[in-house]
Amino acid sequence: MPDPAPADPASAGQRFDDFFSELAERQARAEREAGTTLRRFRIAGRTVDIRFAGPAMVGLMSDAFAHLAVPAEGKADFTFRVFDEESTGLGPPRPRWNIEEQYSHGEVSSLIDSQRYLQVIQPRRLVIAASAGAGEAVVWVSGKAEIKPWEHAAPLLTLVNWWANSGGYVYVHAGAVGRREGGVLILGRSGAGKSHTALACLRSDLLYVSDDHCLLGTGARPKAASMYATGKLFTHDAPKFPFLDARRDRAIETHEGKLVFFLNDICPDRLAPGLPLKAVLIPNPTGRRETEIVAAPRSAAFFATAPVTALRWPSLGRAAFTGIASALKRLPSYRINTGTDLRGIPQAIGALLDRLA
């Protein structure tokens, strides 16, 4: 899109509303000319329609939500409207902000409030504008080539995060597994073993919610809600999971040297849209064969996730920080010393859930 221009004297809300209105008009025109493809998903207990202008972006922006698909009956709670310039010939409107107003991760902080969200990824790549009052968001993408592999595996991450916040959920960099009556949230820094711990449970009777991107319900009873039906492993670790390694040719390889597997195509019966939470687990790979779970202070869980999560998107940072802290205070924390025998991981987690029941 064009370089941001000097801000006009109108209020921030008015500038956003003018930009949003024009962006929505262009997406509607793209739908009229290219046709509409509709997908509906239930995320964190609410329905979201993703309306695509034409077919170009459908797979790239909906494959990862496949396990959450529901019939499109009645009106959805919210709508994401998507169009791309490459296939429709329509670009975004001129900006209503200046370059100093763009913040980290492309957020235009001065135009964001409790009812509005705006993210612009330069150069000329992606625009997301969302309005709670309108009940919809509009997404413009320059073309298919601009969708990075990780975005195919985790599409519309910032938008889902903003939208879920209004329903009492915050994004956490975490895994979650368990049973329908209760599960565990798996917290830790990058590389700590969250994915190993969560993916090891796919061959057990435990259900899988996430290994990396998760929504945390911060109500009186904390919950984990699924975002994406994906699992991620370093390439050199994939042979430890033969049932995943056998699908390596269908996985996405990222710039980090990781393979992303679309689990809805591999083990759809093991995927859960969400679970009530009974405890927090902090992985600690030991190199020993056996897995054991030991008590840990609640502060360990908080420091494993809250600061990083809260700083990821400044517009929601304070609310996320508060919500995460509130939820974690209500859950006991444990350290899971994971062993090399992956079968022992779900066994230890199952035994913990039995005790907590």
Secondary structure, DSSP 8 states (H G I E B T S, - for coil): --------SS-HHHHHHHHHHHHHHHHHHHHHHH-EEEEEEEETTEEEEEEEESSTTHHHHHGGGGGGB----S--SEEEEEEEHHHH-------SS-GGGB-GGGBBGGG-BTTEEEEEETTTTEEEEEETTTTEEEEEES-GGGS-HHHHHSTTHHHHHHHHHTTTEEEEEEEEEEETTEEEEEE-STTSSHHHHHHGGGGSSSEEEESSEEEEE-SSS-EEEE--SEEEEEGGGGGGSHHHHTTGGGSEE-TTSEEEEEGGGT-GGGB-SEEEEEEEEEE---SSSS-EEEEE-HHHHHHHHHHHHHHHSGGGHHHHHHHHHHHHHTS-EEEEE--S-TTHHHHHHHHHHHHH-
